[in-house]
Amino acid sequence: MQRSCQCVGLSRSAWYYKPKEKPSDDAVIEAIHKVLESKQQWGFWKVCQSLRREHPWNHKRIYRVYRLLKLNFRNKGKKRLPARVKMPLLAPPQPNQTRLLIS
């Protein structure tokens, strides 16, 4: 085996390597749907925390499936108030006066 791998230019470890089968995401999909049935307004991190209590999946796997289901929405920005018109402060005409005398 060593000579044949050497002739082809392949390492022996690559010849004997058997890739692992990736686990199915069906269980993750069902669990996400189950959580979102009762809590539709929850975002990813709350869903992830509730799933981590019962399952051994990490956040990267849950997020990959979450995006696959197209559940990730953009964050809405804050509504900004319009800019106010700045006016200069009115100064009293003499010291120790608190009101302006309007005539």
N, C-alpha and C positions, 0 to 999 in steps of 0.2 A: 504494500500500500504506500509505503514511504517513497519508493522510486517512481511509482505512477503519478503521485501527487507532485513530486519534484519535476517530472517531465512536463506536466501540464502547467506548472507554476502556481499550484494551489497549496495552501498550508493544510496539514492533516487536521488541525482543529476545525477549519472551515468545512472540511469534508464530513466530519462527524457531527457538526452542529445541527441540532434540530430546533427550529424556532418554536417558542411557546405559542399556544393558541390564545388569542386575546379574548377575555371574557365578554360575554354579551352585555349590552347596555339595556336590555329589556327591563330588568329589575329596577334600574335607576330611573328609567322613564316612567314606569308605573308608580314608583315612590314619589317622584316629583308631581305627577298628576294628582296623586292622593292628597299630598300636602296642599296643593293649590286649589283643590275643590273647596276646602273650608276657608282658606286664607288667600283669596285672589289678589289682594293688594300687596302681598309680601314681595319683597325683592329677593335677589339671589342670596344674600348673606343670611337672611332669616330662614329661607328654605334650607340652605346648607346646614345651618345650626340644628334645625329640627331633624334633618336626615342623619346627621352625625351622632345623634343620641341613640339611634336604633341600628345604624349600619356602619360598616368599617370603611366606607368610601371617602377618599380625600376630596378637598375642595376643587382640585384641578379636574378630576374626572367628572364631578357633578357639574362644574361650569362648562365643560366641553359638551355634555349632553344638554344642558340648559340652553346653550347657544344653538345646538342642533335643532332644538324644538322652537327656535326663534322667540324665546321668552325674554331676551335681554332688550330693554328699552333704554333710550337715551335719558340722561338726567335733564330735567327741565331747569332752566336757569331762574334765578330770582327776578321778580318783577321790580324794576327800578322806578323810583319816583322821578317825575320830571325835574329838571334843574330849576332851582329857585332864582328869582331875580334878586340880586344883591343890591341893597340900597345903603347909602352912607348913614352912619349914626348921626343923630341930631345932637349937637352940643348946646348946652345952655349959654345964653348970652353973657352971664356974669357968674362968678363963683358963688357957691352955696345956693344956687337956684336949682330946683328939681323939676319944675314945669316950664314949658315954653309959653310965653304969653302970646297968644295969637290975636292980632288986632285987625 
